[in-house]
Amino acid sequence: MAKILAVTNQKGGVGKTTTAVNLSACLASLGQRVLMIDLDPQGNATTGCGVVKRVALPTVYQILIGRSTFSEVRIRTDFGFDILPANRELAGAEVELIEMEAREYRLREALSSARDEYDFILMDCPPALNMLTVNGLVAAESVMIPMQCEYYALEGLTDLVATLKKVRANLNSKLEIEGLLRTLFDPRSTLTQQVSGELVDHFGSKVYRTIIPRNVRLAEAPSYGKPVIAFDRASKGAQAYMALAQEMLDRGDGLVRPGVAQGAEA
């Protein structure tokens, strides 16, 4: 049964979409069955894995409002994982969901029949606490929080933890923090090092050992519609996300499949 993970942070520009796309591709390259769900109306995760969002119909929007089934929306990417795509019409779900019964549980119900088909389901949540993010958090077992090591990120993390407590208290009692991922990391910055140390001191083993560096190839890959391991497998960004995928498997989060070599070179 799939591990369902929401990649979320209420602060924008911290690498949520980059993480969702590249971690999905890296887990798939290590033999895991992966589904990525794009819950952001911008659809950046959709285009980042080579799906043209303006012609990606139906989308996760149709799932949420009950017009399409999971199997009708799912698309197989060229990189070994499946995606439920998104485009701008997903923004309309905010309005339509308001009048629906059990609106916070629409995504969880849609995924219930597909969990046995995957080892990991990763959701790219928008940078806001809206009904789309709430659907993601209710469907998830845990959250991965990408964050930059800067002062404002610490303030945002406090707000996010408070939000997760509210969701756990009222909608999803099983929701936990899976881990904090340090992204856009610049080791030359004293402030970056200080904030990183504070995260480790406070959250301990919840902070992933793997650190995602600032990397030009990571920034370039989406414009080619590719995860970074398909764009430049030798880059530091690709190596970092492969290391993160392996770290997750080493934690026991996934299944080792016959014939798949774990710890593949990045």
C-alpha positions as CSV (number, residue, x, y, z in Angstrom):
1,M,0.0,0.0,0.0
2,A,1.3,3.4,-1.0
3,K,2.9,5.9,1.4
4,I,1.1,9.2,0.7
5,L,3.2,12.2,1.2
6,A,2.2,15.9,0.9
7,V,5.1,18.1,-0.2
8,T,4.0,21.4,1.4
9,N,5.0,24.8,2.8
10,Q,2.9,27.9,3.1
11,K,5.9,29.9,1.9
12,G,6.4,30.0,-1.8
13,G,9.7,29.6,-3.7
14,V,11.2,27.0,-1.4
15,G,11.5,24.1,-3.9
16,K,8.2,22.2,-3.4
17,T,7.5,21.6,-7.0
18,T,11.2,20.9,-7.8
19,T,11.2,18.4,-4.9
20,A,7.9,16.7,-6.0
21,V,9.0,16.2,-9.6
22,N,12.6,15.2,-9.0
23,L,11.9,12.9,-6.0
24,S,9.2,11.2,-8.0
25,A,11.6,10.5,-10.9
26,C,14.4,9.4,-8.6
27,L,12.2,7.0,-6.6
28,A,10.9,5.6,-9.9
29,S,14.5,5.1,-11.1
30,L,15.1,3.0,-7.9
31,G,12.3,0.7,-8.8
32,Q,9.4,2.3,-6.9
33,R,5.9,2.6,-8.3
34,V,5.2,6.3,-8.0
35,L,2.2,8.6,-8.5
36,M,2.7,12.4,-8.4
37,I,-0.4,14.6,-7.9
38,D,-0.2,18.3,-9.0
39,L,-2.5,20.2,-6.7
40,D,-1.3,23.7,-7.8
41,P,-3.4,25.5,-10.4
42,Q,-0.1,26.9,-11.8
43,G,0.5,23.4,-13.1
44,N,4.3,23.7,-12.8
45,A,4.8,20.1,-11.7
46,T,2.8,19.0,-14.7
47,T,5.0,20.8,-17.2
48,G,8.1,19.9,-15.2
49,C,7.6,16.3,-16.2
50,G,6.9,16.9,-19.8
51,V,3.1,17.0,-19.8
52,V,1.6,20.0,-21.8
53,K,-0.8,21.4,-19.2
54,R,-3.0,23.3,-21.7
55,V,-4.0,20.0,-23.3
56,A,-3.9,17.9,-20.2
57,L,-7.5,17.0,-19.9
58,P,-9.1,15.8,-17.8
59,T,-7.1,16.9,-14.7
60,V,-7.2,16.5,-11.0
61,Y,-9.9,19.2,-11.1
62,Q,-12.4,16.8,-12.6
63,I,-11.5,14.2,-9.9
64,L,-12.2,16.7,-7.1
65,I,-15.6,17.7,-8.5
66,G,-16.6,14.2,-9.4
67,R,-16.7,14.4,-13.2
68,S,-13.9,12.0,-13.9
69,T,-12.4,8.9,-12.2
70,F,-8.8,8.3,-11.2
71,S,-8.1,6.0,-14.2
72,E,-9.4,8.6,-16.6
73,V,-7.1,11.3,-15.4
74,R,-3.9,9.4,-14.7
75,I,-1.1,9.9,-17.3
76,R,2.1,7.9,-17.6
77,T,5.2,10.1,-17.9
78,D,8.3,9.3,-19.9
79,F,10.2,9.1,-16.6
80,G,8.8,6.0,-15.0
81,F,6.1,7.5,-12.8
82,D,2.4,8.5,-13.2
83,I,0.9,11.9,-12.7
84,L,-2.5,13.4,-12.1
85,P,-2.0,16.7,-14.0
86,A,-3.3,20.2,-13.2
87,N,-3.9,23.4,-15.1
88,R,-5.5,26.8,-14.4
89,E,-9.0,25.4,-14.2
90,L,-8.1,23.8,-10.9
91,A,-8.5,27.3,-9.4
92,G,-12.2,26.9,-10.0
93,A,-12.3,23.9,-7.7
94,E,-12.0,26.3,-4.7
95,V,-15.4,27.8,-5.5
96,E,-17.1,24.6,-6.5
97,L,-15.9,22.6,-3.5
98,I,-17.4,25.0,-1.0
99,E,-20.9,23.7,-1.6
100,M,-20.0,20.0,-1.7
101,E,-20.5,17.6,1.1
102,A,-17.3,16.2,2.7
103,R,-15.3,18.6,0.5
104,E,-12.1,18.1,2.5
105,Y,-12.2,14.4,1.8
106,R,-12.7,14.4,-2.0
107,L,-9.1,13.6,-2.9
108,R,-8.7,10.9,-0.2
109,E,-11.8,9.1,-1.4
110,A,-10.5,9.3,-5.0
111,L,-7.2,7.7,-4.1
112,S,-8.6,4.9,-2.0
113,S,-8.9,2.5,-4.9
114,A,-5.5,3.3,-6.2
115,R,-3.3,2.9,-3.1
116,D,-2.4,-0.7,-3.8
117,E,-1.0,0.2,-7.2
118,Y,1.8,2.4,-5.9
119,D,4.6,2.5,-3.3
120,F,4.7,6.3,-3.1
121,I,2.1,9.0,-3.8
122,L,3.6,12.5,-3.7
123,M,1.4,15.6,-3.8
124,D,2.7,19.0,-4.8
125,C,0.6,21.4,-2.7
126,P,0.1,25.1,-3.5
127,P,1.8,27.7,-1.2
128,A,-1.4,28.6,0.6
129,L,-3.8,27.0,3.1
130,N,-6.7,26.7,0.7
131,M,-9.2,23.9,0.0
132,L,-6.7,22.2,-2.4
133,T,-4.0,22.1,0.3
134,V,-6.5,20.9,2.8
135,N,-7.5,18.0,0.5
136,G,-3.8,17.1,0.2
137,L,-3.3,17.1,3.9
138,V,-6.4,15.1,4.6
139,A,-5.4,12.5,2.0
140,A,-1.8,12.3,3.2
141,E,-0.2,10.2,6.0
142,S,2.6,12.6,6.4
143,V,4.2,15.8,5.1
144,M,7.6,16.7,3.7
145,I,8.5,20.3,4.3
146,P,11.0,21.8,1.9
147,M,12.5,25.0,3.3
148,Q,15.4,27.4,2.8
149,C,17.6,28.0,5.8
150,E,16.8,31.7,6.3
151,Y,15.1,33.7,9.0
152,Y,11.7,34.1,7.4
153,A,11.6,30.4,6.7
154,L,11.7,29.7,10.5
155,E,8.8,32.0,11.0
156,G,6.9,30.3,8.2
157,L,7.7,26.9,9.7
158,T,6.1,27.9,13.0
159,D,2.9,28.8,11.1
160,L,2.9,25.6,9.1
161,V,3.4,23.4,12.2
162,A,0.4,25.2,13.8
163,T,-1.7,24.5,10.7
164,L,-0.7,20.8,10.7
165,K,-1.8,20.6,14.3
166,K,-5.3,22.0,13.4
167,V,-5.6,19.6,10.5
168,R,-4.6,16.7,12.7
169,A,-7.1,17.7,15.4
170,N,-10.0,18.2,13.1
171,L,-9.6,16.3,9.9
172,N,-6.8,13.8,9.8
173,S,-5.6,12.4,13.1
174,K,-2.9,10.3,11.4
175,L,-1.1,13.3,9.8
176,E,2.6,13.6,10.9
177,I,5.7,15.5,9.8
178,E,7.7,13.0,7.7
179,G,10.7,15.3,7.5
180,L,12.2,18.7,6.8
181,L,14.2,19.1,3.6
182,R,16.8,21.8,3.4
183,T,16.7,23.3,-0.1
184,L,18.5,26.0,-2.1
185,F,21.3,25.5,0.3
186,D,24.4,27.8,0.1
187,P,27.1,26.5,2.5
188,R,29.0,29.8,2.1
189,S,26.3,31.7,4.0
190,T,26.9,31.9,7.8
191,L,23.1,32.5,8.3
192,T,22.3,29.4,6.3
193,Q,24.6,27.3,8.5
194,Q,23.1,28.8,11.7
195,V,19.5,28.2,10.6
196,S,20.4,24.7,9.5
197,G,21.9,24.0,12.9
198,E,18.8,25.3,14.7
199,L,16.6,23.0,12.6
200,V,18.7,20.0,13.5
201,D,18.8,20.9,17.2
202,H,15.0,21.4,17.3
203,F,13.7,18.7,15.0
204,G,16.5,16.1,15.3
205,S,16.0,13.1,13.1
206,K,13.0,14.7,11.4
207,V,15.6,16.7,9.3
208,Y,16.7,14.7,6.3
209,R,20.5,14.2,6.2
210,T,20.4,15.0,2.5
211,I,20.7,18.7,1.6
212,I,19.6,20.0,-1.8
213,P,22.1,22.7,-3.0
214,R,21.5,25.7,-5.2
215,N,22.1,24.3,-8.6
216,V,21.8,25.8,-12.1
217,R,20.8,22.5,-13.7
218,L,18.0,22.0,-11.3
219,A,16.7,25.4,-12.4
220,E,17.1,24.7,-16.1
221,A,15.5,21.2,-16.2
222,P,11.8,22.3,-16.0
223,S,12.2,24.5,-19.1
224,Y,13.0,21.2,-21.0
225,G,10.1,19.4,-19.4
226,K,12.4,17.0,-17.6
227,P,13.4,16.0,-14.1
228,V,17.0,16.8,-13.5
229,I,18.1,13.1,-13.6
230,A,16.9,13.0,-17.2
231,F,18.4,16.4,-18.0
232,D,21.8,16.1,-16.4
233,R,22.3,13.0,-14.3
234,A,25.8,14.0,-13.3
235,S,24.8,17.4,-11.8
236,K,24.9,18.1,-8.1
237,G,21.1,18.6,-8.1
238,A,20.5,15.2,-9.6
239,Q,22.9,13.6,-7.2
240,A,21.2,15.3,-4.2
241,Y,17.7,14.1,-5.2
242,M,19.0,10.6,-5.8
243,A,20.5,10.6,-2.4
244,L,17.2,11.8,-0.9
245,A,15.3,9.0,-2.6
246,Q,17.8,6.5,-1.3
247,E,17.6,8.0,2.2
248,M,13.8,7.5,2.1
249,L,14.2,3.9,1.1
250,D,16.8,3.4,3.8
251,R,14.2,4.6,6.3
252,G,12.1,1.7,5.2
253,D,9.5,3.8,3.3
254,G,9.5,1.8,0.1
255,L,9.7,-1.7,-1.3
256,V,12.9,-3.2,-2.7
257,R,11.9,-4.9,-6.0
258,P,13.6,-7.9,-7.4
259,G,16.2,-7.0,-10.0
260,V,16.5,-3.3,-8.9
261,A,19.9,-2.2,-7.6
262,Q,19.5,0.0,-4.6
263,G,22.0,2.9,-4.2
264,A,22.3,3.4,-8.0
265,E,24.9,6.0,-9.0
266,A,23.5,9.4,-9.5
